[in-house]
Amino acid sequence: MLFMSHVTTTSALLKRCYQCRSRSELGSCKDPFLLNATQVENERGVSAVPCASGWCGKVIEGMGSFKEDDYDMATQRMCVQRGPSDSEDRCAYTVYNHKKVYMCFCQGDLCNGSDRLHRGRKWIGLTKATLISLVILRGIV
């Protein structure tokens, strides 16, 4: 009985990540991710797993150029073995398993279910827009 108590305490110290995979509009893994830690216990194909590294990930593959082209789109959430070398949460386009994907890394309990992963993408777009505006203004002046 003492051993079971120790296992429960140890797993509670580990950060957790959502683990799932969905294709197109099927399944519960897609964005927006609408489940919380309690709801995943009753959702088939979605779980909250302990993650030793503390780093969670989300991969979106097959992003078509039109909203109607999402038949080949897949979203996967998982625990990753290690995060970026600078230990910063981020999202970026990269190559994963020989495919171009949009991949996000975050550190925190169940962070890969949050829309916080998308906020970085908006900031990148805003920064690019600001830089382009500055270049244009500088060229005019």
ZIPEMO-V796462 format. One record per residue. N is the residue number from 0. RES is the residue in one small letter. OMEGA is omega in whole degrees, -180 to 180 (* if undefined). Layout:
<<N,RES,OMEGA> <N,RES,OMEGA>>
This chain:
<<0,m,179> <1,l,179> <2,f,180> <3,m,179> <4,s,180> <5,h,180> <6,v,180> <7,t,180> <8,t,-180> <9,t,-178> <10,s,179> <11,a,179> <12,l,180> <13,l,173> <14,k,-179> <15,r,175> <16,c,171> <17,y,178> <18,q,180> <19,c,175> <20,r,178> <21,s,174> <22,r,178> <23,s,-178> <24,e,-178> <25,l,175> <26,g,-174> <27,s,-175> <28,c,-175> <29,k,174> <30,d,-4> <31,p,-180> <32,f,-169> <33,l,-176> <34,l,172> <35,n,-174> <36,a,180> <37,t,-178> <38,q,-178> <39,v,178> <40,e,-178> <41,n,-177> <42,e,-180> <43,r,177> <44,g,179> <45,v,177> <46,s,174> <47,a,-173> <48,v,174> <49,p,-177> <50,c,-176> <51,a,-178> <52,s,-176> <53,g,-178> <54,w,178> <55,c,179> <56,g,173> <57,k,180> <58,v,174> <59,i,-180> <60,e,178> <61,g,-179> <62,m,179> <63,g,-178> <64,s,179> <65,f,180> <66,k,-178> <67,e,-176> <68,d,-175> <69,d,179> <70,y,180> <71,d,-178> <72,m,178> <73,a,177> <74,t,180> <75,q,176> <76,r,-175> <77,m,169> <78,c,177> <79,v,-176> <80,q,178> <81,r,-179> <82,g,179> <83,p,-176> <84,s,179> <85,d,178> <86,s,178> <87,e,173> <88,d,180> <89,r,172> <90,c,179> <91,a,172> <92,y,-179> <93,t,175> <94,v,-177> <95,y,-177> <96,n,177> <97,h,179> <98,k,174> <99,k,-176> <100,v,171> <101,y,-173> <102,m,178> <103,c,174> <104,f,175> <105,c,-180> <106,q,180> <107,g,-177> <108,d,177> <109,l,-177> <110,c,-177> <111,n,172> <112,g,-174> <113,s,173> <114,d,177> <115,r,179> <116,l,-180> <117,h,-177> <118,r,178> <119,g,179> <120,r,178> <121,k,179> <122,w,178> <123,i,178> <124,g,179> <125,l,179> <126,t,178> <127,k,180> <128,a,179> <129,t,180> <130,l,179> <131,i,179> <132,s,-180> <133,l,179> <134,v,180> <135,i,179> <136,l,-179> <137,r,179> <138,g,-180> <139,i,-176> <140,v,*>>
